[in-house]
Amino acid sequence: MADEIDAATTGAGAWGQALAAVALVAALGVGLWTVRESSPPDSAPPPATCSGGEPEKAAGAPGKAPRQVSGAQLCQALNRPDLAELLGTPGETAKSAGGSGSSVKLGNGKEIATPSAQVEFGTYTVNLSATYDRHPVAGSAGLLGEGARQRRVLGRPAVFYADRTISISFRLDGKDSDSGPGVPARTLTVARDAKDSGGSFEVSLWRADGGVPDDAVLLRVAEKVLPTVPWWAAGA
């Protein structure tokens, strides 16, 4: 017997695809904070909330306000009361919500923060992540596969592209896990600041039924969620 989960392979910015597999392992190692509330069988379960513990501290220079968001802060921004409505599935209740303060270490020893958050519904799963590298978003469409489209979102360079989750199967008997292609995902990468000086935020959607998410839905979610991420306005 095996339990299966879908994990996004999306990455932020032009280098996100190359870092995706490493970031996925890091996210699994740190673990998403997940809260599943129990309730009587004759009542609807309450929506999932982000971890009730103390959020990890965001990075920043001593004596100055931190300018890198944490996974906990991303989760708070993403897990908004109207998220199901933005997805076009009003009435749905989030089954799980969590954040991860992961990072990726490059070959030269440099570590890049890649915090992320994820909220899962019965129909959609939404992932919000940030990457603090030096790679601009403008001009990255050619590196993100056929069909990637460059545009501006919220006044910043952005790109839509297609992706696919990885399906990971964990065996309950403790034997080796298996992985394979998951479901189609759509991703929107937006520059971290209006000058596109490096780094990005990324919003990804995938459907439980395997259908391809609508870009209009993805854009609607991104336009509401991203401005609520801490220090978003500082990059305007």
Protein Blocks (a to p, Z undefined) as FASTA:
>chain_A
ZZdddddfbdehjklmmmmmmmmmmmmmnopadddddddfkbccddddddfbdcdddddd
ehiacfbdcfklmmmmmmpfklmmmnopghiacfbdcddddddddfkopacddddddddd
fkbccdddddddfbdfehplmmnoghiacddeehiacdddddddddddddfklpacdddd
ddddddddddfbfnlngccdddddddfklpacdfklmmmmmmmmmmmpghklmmZZ
